[in-house]
Amino acid sequence: MKSKEFEFYVKADLSKYEGKYVAIVEDKVVTFGDNAKEVWEEAKKKFPKKNPMLAKVPRAETFIFNVR
């Protein structure tokens, strides 16, 4: 089962956060930065009863290969 946060991450235009960590709660980026731990802690301060999704937004030049 996919979470609201994952659905948002896949569909949203997060280009302004390229190379940064983002914390997502439901359908919103609630904090972002260069340090994953700090981003997570800030999100938990803002939303202590939620379980934020933490992700690093890839840079435009990042390639993902699927080798079979």
C-alpha positions as a Markdown table, in Angstrom:
| # | Residue | x | y | z |
|---|---|---|---|---|
| 1 | Met | 0.0 | 0.0 | 0.0 |
| 2 | Lys | 1.4 | 3.4 | -1.0 |
| 3 | Ser | 1.3 | 6.2 | 1.4 |
| 4 | Lys | 0.0 | 9.7 | 0.7 |
| 5 | Glu | 3.6 | 11.0 | 1.1 |
| 6 | Phe | 5.0 | 8.6 | -1.5 |
| 7 | Glu | 2.2 | 9.5 | -4.0 |
| 8 | Phe | 3.0 | 13.2 | -3.5 |
| 9 | Tyr | 6.8 | 12.6 | -3.9 |
| 10 | Val | 6.3 | 10.7 | -7.2 |
| 11 | Lys | 3.9 | 13.2 | -8.7 |
| 12 | Ala | 5.1 | 16.6 | -7.4 |
| 13 | Asp | 7.5 | 19.0 | -9.0 |
| 14 | Leu | 10.3 | 19.0 | -6.5 |
| 15 | Ser | 12.9 | 20.6 | -8.8 |
| 16 | Lys | 13.5 | 23.5 | -6.5 |
| 17 | Tyr | 14.7 | 21.0 | -3.9 |
| 18 | Glu | 17.2 | 19.2 | -6.2 |
| 19 | Gly | 20.1 | 17.7 | -4.2 |
| 20 | Lys | 18.3 | 18.4 | -0.9 |
| 21 | Tyr | 16.6 | 16.2 | 1.7 |
| 22 | Val | 12.9 | 16.8 | 2.0 |
| 23 | Ala | 10.5 | 15.7 | 4.7 |
| 24 | Ile | 6.9 | 15.2 | 3.5 |
| 25 | Val | 3.8 | 15.0 | 5.5 |
| 26 | Glu | 0.7 | 14.0 | 3.6 |
| 27 | Asp | 0.8 | 16.2 | 0.5 |
| 28 | Lys | 3.3 | 18.8 | 1.5 |
| 29 | Val | 7.1 | 19.4 | 1.9 |
| 30 | Val | 7.3 | 20.5 | 5.5 |
| 31 | Thr | 11.0 | 21.1 | 5.7 |
| 32 | Phe | 14.2 | 20.6 | 3.6 |
| 33 | Gly | 17.9 | 20.9 | 3.9 |
| 34 | Asp | 21.3 | 19.3 | 3.3 |
| 35 | Asn | 21.4 | 17.2 | 6.5 |
| 36 | Ala | 19.0 | 14.3 | 6.7 |
| 37 | Lys | 19.0 | 14.1 | 10.5 |
| 38 | Glu | 18.3 | 17.8 | 10.9 |
| 39 | Val | 15.5 | 17.7 | 8.3 |
| 40 | Trp | 13.9 | 14.7 | 10.1 |
| 41 | Glu | 14.2 | 16.2 | 13.5 |
| 42 | Glu | 12.6 | 19.5 | 12.3 |
| 43 | Ala | 9.7 | 17.6 | 10.7 |
| 44 | Lys | 9.1 | 15.7 | 13.9 |
| 45 | Lys | 9.1 | 18.9 | 15.9 |
| 46 | Lys | 6.5 | 20.4 | 13.6 |
| 47 | Phe | 4.4 | 17.2 | 13.4 |
| 48 | Pro | 5.1 | 15.1 | 16.4 |
| 49 | Lys | 2.2 | 12.7 | 15.9 |
| 50 | Lys | 3.0 | 12.1 | 12.2 |
| 51 | Asn | 5.5 | 9.9 | 10.5 |
| 52 | Pro | 7.1 | 12.1 | 7.8 |
| 53 | Met | 8.6 | 10.5 | 4.7 |
| 54 | Leu | 12.3 | 11.5 | 4.2 |
| 55 | Ala | 13.7 | 11.5 | 0.8 |
| 56 | Lys | 16.7 | 13.0 | -1.1 |
| 57 | Val | 15.5 | 14.7 | -4.3 |
| 58 | Pro | 17.8 | 13.7 | -7.1 |
| 59 | Arg | 19.6 | 16.2 | -9.3 |
| 60 | Ala | 18.4 | 16.6 | -12.9 |
| 61 | Glu | 21.6 | 14.9 | -14.1 |
| 62 | Thr | 21.0 | 11.8 | -12.1 |
| 63 | Phe | 20.5 | 8.6 | -14.2 |
| 64 | Ile | 18.7 | 5.5 | -13.0 |
| 65 | Phe | 19.5 | 2.4 | -14.9 |
| 66 | Asn | 17.4 | -0.8 | -14.8 |
| 67 | Val | 19.7 | -3.7 | -15.7 |
| 68 | Arg | 18.1 | -7.1 | -16.3 |
